[in-house]
Amino acid sequence: MASAQTPPAVGASRGFGLLLVITGAAGLLASWVITLDKFKLLENPNFKPGCSLNPVVSCGSVMKSAQASVFGFPNPMLGLVAYGIVICVGMSLLAGAAFPRWYWLTFDAGCLFGVGFVSWLQFESLYRINALCLWCCLAWVATIVMFWYVTSFAVRHHFLPAPAPVRAFFAEFTWVLPLVHTGVVGMLILTRWWDFWTS
């Protein structure tokens, strides 16, 4: 029997498991396409990725930047591993798996690192590289949604300390947070290149 200090393993709904599978798959797809294009770009510096549509939406400019290999290897390779793990967790939940508190906290910490990393990439893309990658944007949205729902799960199950009103908010309105977060990023993109979009 689990003691009060050691909560029992906790599973999740099929909806939550499916959300992890979908967001993980979206991020994995984006990472895979970017990785393939990166290899083509290394083989041929004149290669133009299919998502390089104009001076703003220019995947090639992003791939050639120093920020695209911040850890010494292409960023999407990290995504291939990280998003693959998310899919595995989601599929495990769909199969009825349950995990202890430390597992959920570790998973949420990974999502926190992910959303922090993509937030940095968003800033660099908008204000340093001055270009957008559509596949990167897909990974950004997937990571944002994933982070807020995993954090909500951790708060609602008392894995993370929070007052009752916060837990109640997460129980009813988790969807508001990724929507607002994504909306803010969208507004930053719109205002950053307002003259280009309206010209």
Phi and psi in degrees as GROMACS dihedral restraints (atoms count N, CA, C in turn):
[ dihedral_restraints ]
;  ai    aj    ak    al  type     phi  dphi    fc
    3     4     5     6     1   -73.4    20    10
    4     5     6     7     1   140.5    20    10
    6     7     8     9     1   -83.7    20    10
    7     8     9    10     1   172.6    20    10
    9    10    11    12     1   -65.9    20    10
   10    11    12    13     1   -27.9    20    10
   12    13    14    15     1   -81.4    20    10
   13    14    15    16     1   -16.3    20    10
   15    16    17    18     1  -124.4    20    10
   16    17    18    19     1    90.7    20    10
   18    19    20    21     1   -60.1    20    10
   19    20    21    22     1   148.0    20    10
   21    22    23    24     1   -67.5    20    10
   22    23    24    25     1   165.6    20    10
   24    25    26    27     1   -64.1    20    10
   25    26    27    28     1   145.2    20    10
   27    28    29    30     1  -124.1    20    10
   28    29    30    31     1   132.5    20    10
   30    31    32    33     1   -97.5    20    10
   31    32    33    34     1  -168.0    20    10
   33    34    35    36     1  -145.7    20    10
   34    35    36    37     1   168.1    20    10
   36    37    38    39     1   -69.5    20    10
   37    38    39    40     1   162.1    20    10
   39    40    41    42     1   -64.7    20    10
   40    41    42    43     1   -33.1    20    10
   42    43    44    45     1   -62.6    20    10
   43    44    45    46     1   -42.1    20    10
   45    46    47    48     1   -67.0    20    10
   46    47    48    49     1   -43.1    20    10
   48    49    50    51     1   -60.6    20    10
   49    50    51    52     1   -41.9    20    10
   51    52    53    54     1   -65.7    20    10
   52    53    54    55     1   -37.8    20    10
   54    55    56    57     1   -61.2    20    10
   55    56    57    58     1   -41.0    20    10
   57    58    59    60     1   -66.0    20    10
   58    59    60    61     1   -39.9    20    10
   60    61    62    63     1   -63.3    20    10
   61    62    63    64     1   -44.2    20    10
   63    64    65    66     1   -67.7    20    10
   64    65    66    67     1   -47.7    20    10
   66    67    68    69     1   -67.4    20    10
   67    68    69    70     1   -37.9    20    10
   69    70    71    72     1   -63.5    20    10
   70    71    72    73     1   -41.0    20    10
   72    73    74    75     1   -66.6    20    10
   73    74    75    76     1   -39.0    20    10
   75    76    77    78     1   -63.0    20    10
   76    77    78    79     1   -45.6    20    10
   78    79    80    81     1   -65.6    20    10
   79    80    81    82     1   -38.6    20    10
   81    82    83    84     1   -65.5    20    10
   82    83    84    85     1   -41.4    20    10
   84    85    86    87     1   -60.9    20    10
   85    86    87    88     1   -46.8    20    10
   87    88    89    90     1   -61.6    20    10
   88    89    90    91     1   -44.2    20    10
   90    91    92    93     1   -63.5    20    10
   91    92    93    94     1   -40.1    20    10
   93    94    95    96     1   -64.8    20    10
   94    95    96    97     1   -47.0    20    10
   96    97    98    99     1   -64.2    20    10
   97    98    99   100     1   -44.0    20    10
   99   100   101   102     1   -64.0    20    10
  100   101   102   103     1   -39.5    20    10
  102   103   104   105     1   -62.2    20    10
  103   104   105   106     1   -45.0    20    10
  105   106   107   108     1   -61.2    20    10
  106   107   108   109     1   -44.3    20    10
  108   109   110   111     1   -66.2    20    10
  109   110   111   112     1   -34.5    20    10
  111   112   113   114     1   -63.7    20    10
  112   113   114   115     1   -42.3    20    10
  114   115   116   117     1   -62.4    20    10
  115   116   117   118     1   -42.0    20    10
  117   118   119   120     1   -64.3    20    10
  118   119   120   121     1   -36.4    20    10
  120   121   122   123     1   -68.9    20    10
  121   122   123   124     1   -34.7    20    10
  123   124   125   126     1   -68.6    20    10
  124   125   126   127     1   -35.6    20    10
  126   127   128   129     1   -72.6    20    10
  127   128   129   130     1   -36.4    20    10
  129   130   131   132     1  -138.4    20    10
  130   131   132   133     1   100.8    20    10
  132   133   134   135     1   -57.5    20    10
  133   134   135   136     1   -19.0    20    10
  135   136   137   138     1   -92.1    20    10
  136   137   138   139     1     1.2    20    10
  138   139   140   141     1   -62.7    20    10
  139   140   141   142     1   136.9    20    10
  141   142   143   144     1  -114.8    20    10
  142   143   144   145     1   110.9    20    10
  144   145   146   147     1   -58.3    20    10
  145   146   147   148     1   150.5    20    10
  147   148   149   150     1   -62.3    20    10
  148   149   150   151     1   -23.0    20    10
  150   151   152   153     1   -93.0    20    10
  151   152   153   154     1     8.4    20    10
  153   154   155   156     1   -85.7    20    10
  154   155   156   157     1    94.4    20    10
  156   157   158   159     1   -99.0    20    10
  157   158   159   160     1   -30.9    20    10
  159   160   161   162     1  -162.8    20    10
  160   161   162   163     1  -177.9    20    10
  162   163   164   165     1   -60.6    20    10
  163   164   165   166     1   -25.1    20    10
  165   166   167   168     1   -89.7    20    10
  166   167   168   169     1   -54.5    20    10
  168   169   170   171     1   -85.1    20    10
  169   170   171   172     1    86.3    20    10
  171   172   173   174     1  -135.1    20    10
  172   173   174   175     1    89.1    20    10
  174   175   176   177     1   -61.1    20    10
  175   176   177   178     1   -35.3    20    10
  177   178   179   180     1   -61.1    20    10
  178   179   180   181     1   -41.0    20    10
  180   181   182   183     1   -62.6    20    10
  181   182   183   184     1   -39.5    20    10
  183   184   185   186     1   -68.1    20    10
  184   185   186   187     1   -43.8    20    10
  186   187   188   189     1   -64.2    20    10
  187   188   189   190     1   -30.0    20    10
  189   190   191   192     1   -84.1    20    10
  190   191   192   193     1    -8.7    20    10
  192   193   194   195     1   -76.1    20    10
  193   194   195   196     1   158.9    20    10
  195   196   197   198     1   -66.4    20    10
  196   197   198   199     1   -30.8    20    10
  198   199   200   201     1   -66.6    20    10
  199   200   201   202     1   -18.0    20    10
  201   202   203   204     1   -75.4    20    10
  202   203   204   205     1    -9.8    20    10
  204   205   206   207     1  -138.5    20    10
  205   206   207   208     1    53.0    20    10
  207   208   209   210     1   -65.2    20    10
  208   209   210   211     1   -27.0    20    10
  210   211   212   213     1   -99.0    20    10
  211   212   213   214     1    10.3    20    10
  213   214   215   216     1    96.2    20    10
  214   215   216   217     1    -1.5    20    10
  216   217   218   219     1  -145.8    20    10
  217   218   219   220     1   160.0    20    10
  219   220   221   222     1   -55.0    20    10
  220   221   222   223     1   131.5    20    10
  222   223   224   225     1   -52.4    20    10
  223   224   225   226     1   -39.8    20    10
  225   226   227   228     1   -62.4    20    10
  226   227   228   229     1   -20.5    20    10
  228   229   230   231     1   -65.6    20    10
  229   230   231   232     1   -34.5    20    10
  231   232   233   234     1   -65.2    20    10
  232   233   234   235     1   -39.1    20    10
  234   235   236   237     1   -64.4    20    10
  235   236   237   238     1   -35.8    20    10
  237   238   239   240     1   -58.8    20    10
  238   239   240   241     1   -38.0    20    10
  240   241   242   243     1   -78.0    20    10
  241   242   243   244     1   -50.4    20    10
  243   244   245   246     1   -63.3    20    10
  244   245   246   247     1   -48.0    20    10
  246   247   248   249     1   -69.7    20    10
  247   248   249   250     1   -29.8    20    10
  249   250   251   252     1   -62.8    20    10
  250   251   252   253     1   -39.4    20    10
  252   253   254   255     1   -63.5    20    10
  253   254   255   256     1   -41.3    20    10
  255   256   257   258     1   -60.5    20    10
  256   257   258   259     1   -43.3    20    10
  258   259   260   261     1   -61.7    20    10
  259   260   261   262     1   -41.7    20    10
  261   262   263   264     1   -62.1    20    10
  262   263   264   265     1   -42.2    20    10
  264   265   266   267     1   -63.8    20    10
  265   266   267   268     1   -45.0    20    10
  267   268   269   270     1   -61.1    20    10
  268   269   270   271     1   -44.5    20    10
  270   271   272   273     1   -65.6    20    10
  271   272   273   274     1   -36.4    20    10
  273   274   275   276     1   -63.2    20    10
  274   275   276   277     1   -41.4    20    10
  276   277   278   279     1   -65.5    20    10
  277   278   279   280     1   -39.7    20    10
  279   280   281   282     1   -62.9    20    10
  280   281   282   283     1   -29.0    20    10
  282   283   284   285     1   -84.8    20    10
  283   284   285   286     1    -1.6    20    10
  285   286   287   288     1    99.4    20    10
  286   287   288   289     1    12.5    20    10
  288   289   290   291     1   -70.8    20    10
  289   290   291   292     1   153.2    20    10
  291   292   293   294     1  -131.6    20    10
  292   293   294   295     1   144.2    20    10
  294   295   296   297     1  -126.5    20    10
  295   296   297   298     1   150.7    20    10
  297   298   299   300     1   -75.8    20    10
  298   299   300   301     1   171.8    20    10
  300   301   302   303     1   -55.8    20    10
  301   302   303   304     1   -45.3    20    10
  303   304   305   306     1   -61.6    20    10
  304   305   306   307     1   -33.6    20    10
  306   307   308   309     1   -67.2    20    10
  307   308   309   310     1   -45.8    20    10
  309   310   311   312     1   -65.0    20    10
  310   311   312   313     1   -39.4    20    10
  312   313   314   315     1   -66.7    20    10
  313   314   315   316     1   -39.0    20    10
  315   316   317   318     1   -64.5    20    10
  316   317   318   319     1   -42.5    20    10
  318   319   320   321     1   -63.1    20    10
  319   320   321   322     1   -42.9    20    10
  321   322   323   324     1   -66.7    20    10
  322   323   324   325     1   -37.0    20    10
  324   325   326   327     1   -62.6    20    10
  325   326   327   328     1   -39.3    20    10
  327   328   329   330     1   -62.8    20    10
  328   329   330   331     1   -40.7    20    10
  330   331   332   333     1   -67.0    20    10
  331   332   333   334     1   -35.9    20    10
  333   334   335   336     1   -64.3    20    10
  334   335   336   337     1   -43.5    20    10
  336   337   338   339     1   -59.8    20    10
  337   338   339   340     1   -43.2    20    10
  339   340   341   342     1   -60.9    20    10
  340   341   342   343     1   -47.2    20    10
  342   343   344   345     1   -70.7    20    10
  343   344   345   346     1   -31.5    20    10
  345   346   347   348     1   -67.0    20    10
  346   347   348   349     1   -41.3    20    10
  348   349   350   351     1   -65.7    20    10
  349   350   351   352     1   -45.0    20    10
  351   352   353   354     1   -69.3    20    10
  352   353   354   355     1   -29.1    20    10
  354   355   356   357     1   -65.0    20    10
  355   356   357   358     1   -40.4    20    10
  357   358   359   360     1   -64.3    20    10
  358   359   360   361     1   -42.6    20    10
  360   361   362   363     1   -63.9    20    10
  361   362   363   364     1   -36.0    20    10
  363   364   365   366     1   -61.6    20    10
  364   365   366   367     1   -46.3    20    10
  366   367   368   369     1   -61.2    20    10
  367   368   369   370     1   -47.3    20    10
  369   370   371   372     1   -62.7    20    10
  370   371   372   373     1   -40.5    20    10
  372   373   374   375     1   -64.9    20    10
  373   374   375   376     1   -43.3    20    10
  375   376   377   378     1   -76.2    20    10
  376   377   378   379     1   -39.3    20    10
  378   379   380   381     1  -117.4    20    10
  379   380   381   382     1    -5.3    20    10
  381   382   383   384     1  -120.2    20    10
  382   383   384   385     1   -50.7    20    10
  384   385   386   387     1   -80.2    20    10
  385   386   387   388     1   -30.9    20    10
  387   388   389   390     1    62.3    20    10
  388   389   390   391     1    42.7    20    10
  390   391   392   393     1  -158.9    20    10
  391   392   393   394     1   158.0    20    10
  393   394   395   396     1  -117.3    20    10
  394   395   396   397     1   147.5    20    10
  396   397   398   399     1  -116.8    20    10
  397   398   399   400     1   120.9    20    10
  399   400   401   402     1   -62.5    20    10
  400   401   402   403     1   -38.2    20    10
  402   403   404   405     1   -67.2    20    10
  403   404   405   406     1   -35.5    20    10
  405   406   407   408     1   -63.3    20    10
  406   407   408   409     1   -41.0    20    10
  408   409   410   411     1   -60.6    20    10
  409   410   411   412     1   -38.3    20    10
  411   412   413   414     1   -62.8    20    10
  412   413   414   415     1   -43.3    20    10
  414   415   416   417     1   -65.1    20    10
  415   416   417   418     1   -37.7    20    10
  417   418   419   420     1   -59.7    20    10
  418   419   420   421     1   -50.1    20    10
  420   421   422   423     1   -63.1    20    10
  421   422   423   424     1   -43.5    20    10
  423   424   425   426     1   -59.9    20    10
  424   425   426   427     1   -42.5    20    10
  426   427   428   429     1   -68.4    20    10
  427   428   429   430     1   -40.2    20    10
  429   430   431   432     1   -62.3    20    10
  430   431   432   433     1   -48.8    20    10
  432   433   434   435     1   -61.3    20    10
  433   434   435   436     1   -46.4    20    10
  435   436   437   438     1   -58.3    20    10
  436   437   438   439     1   -48.3    20    10
  438   439   440   441     1   -59.3    20    10
  439   440   441   442     1   -49.1    20    10
  441   442   443   444     1   -67.2    20    10
  442   443   444   445     1   -36.9    20    10
  444   445   446   447     1   -74.2    20    10
  445   446   447   448     1   -35.5    20    10
  447   448   449   450     1   -68.9    20    10
  448   449   450   451     1   -41.4    20    10
  450   451   452   453     1   -63.9    20    10
  451   452   453   454     1   -41.4    20    10
  453   454   455   456     1   -59.0    20    10
  454   455   456   457     1   -43.5    20    10
  456   457   458   459     1   -60.2    20    10
  457   458   459   460     1   -44.5    20    10
  459   460   461   462     1   -65.2    20    10
  460   461   462   463     1   -39.3    20    10
  462   463   464   465     1   -69.0    20    10
  463   464   465   466     1   -46.6    20    10
  465   466   467   468     1   -64.7    20    10
  466   467   468   469     1   -26.2    20    10
  468   469   470   471     1   -99.4    20    10
  469   470   471   472     1    14.7    20    10
  471   472   473   474     1    65.1    20    10
  472   473   474   475     1    20.4    20    10
  474   475   476   477     1   -75.8    20    10
  475   476   477   478     1   -30.4    20    10
  477   478   479   480     1  -113.6    20    10
  478   479   480   481     1   135.1    20    10
  480   481   482   483     1   -68.6    20    10
  481   482   483   484     1   134.5    20    10
  483   484   485   486     1  -162.5    20    10
  484   485   486   487     1   146.0    20    10
  486   487   488   489     1   -66.8    20    10
  487   488   489   490     1   159.1    20    10
  489   490   491   492     1   -55.2    20    10
  490   491   492   493     1   -41.9    20    10
  492   493   494   495     1   -60.5    20    10
  493   494   495   496     1   -35.0    20    10
  495   496   497   498     1   -67.7    20    10
  496   497   498   499     1   -43.4    20    10
  498   499   500   501     1   -62.3    20    10
  499   500   501   502     1   -39.0    20    10
  501   502   503   504     1   -65.4    20    10
  502   503   504   505     1   -38.7    20    10
  504   505   506   507     1   -62.8    20    10
  505   506   507   508     1   -47.0    20    10
  507   508   509   510     1   -61.9    20    10
  508   509   510   511     1   -34.8    20    10
  510   511   512   513     1   -65.2    20    10
  511   512   513   514     1   -30.9    20    10
  513   514   515   516     1  -107.6    20    10
  514   515   516   517     1   -31.3    20    10
  516   517   518   519     1  -129.0    20    10
  517   518   519   520     1    31.1    20    10
  519   520   521   522     1   -54.9    20    10
  520   521   522   523     1   -37.7    20    10
  522   523   524   525     1   -59.5    20    10
  523   524   525   526     1   -24.8    20    10
  525   526   527   528     1   -64.8    20    10
  526   527   528   529     1   -39.0    20    10
  528   529   530   531     1   -66.0    20    10
  529   530   531   532     1   -51.0    20    10
  531   532   533   534     1   -65.4    20    10
  532   533   534   535     1   -30.6    20    10
  534   535   536   537     1   -65.5    20    10
  535   536   537   538     1   -46.9    20    10
  537   538   539   540     1   -66.6    20    10
  538   539   540   541     1   -43.3    20    10
  540   541   542   543     1   -59.2    20    10
  541   542   543   544     1   -48.7    20    10
  543   544   545   546     1   -65.3    20    10
  544   545   546   547     1   -37.3    20    10
  546   547   548   549     1   -63.3    20    10
  547   548   549   550     1   -39.2    20    10
  549   550   551   552     1   -63.3    20    10
  550   551   552   553     1   -44.4    20    10
  552   553   554   555     1   -62.1    20    10
  553   554   555   556     1   -42.0    20    10
  555   556   557   558     1   -61.9    20    10
  556   557   558   559     1   -40.3    20    10
  558   559   560   561     1   -67.0    20    10
  559   560   561   562     1   -37.6    20    10
  561   562   563   564     1   -62.9    20    10
  562   563   564   565     1   -41.2    20    10
  564   565   566   567     1   -64.6    20    10
  565   566   567   568     1   -43.6    20    10
  567   568   569   570     1   -62.9    20    10
  568   569   570   571     1   -45.8    20    10
  570   571   572   573     1   -73.6    20    10
  571   572   573   574     1   -31.1    20    10
  573   574   575   576     1   -62.0    20    10
  574   575   576   577     1   -40.0    20    10
  576   577   578   579     1  -118.6    20    10
  577   578   579   580     1    36.0    20    10
  579   580   581   582     1   -56.8    20    10
  580   581   582   583     1   -44.1    20    10
  582   583   584   585     1   -63.2    20    10
  583   584   585   586     1   -37.4    20    10
  585   586   587   588     1   -69.2    20    10
  586   587   588   589     1   -43.3    20    10
  588   589   590   591     1   -65.5    20    10
  589   590   591   592     1   -32.6    20    10
  591   592   593   594     1   -97.3    20    10
  592   593   594   595     1    -1.8    20    10
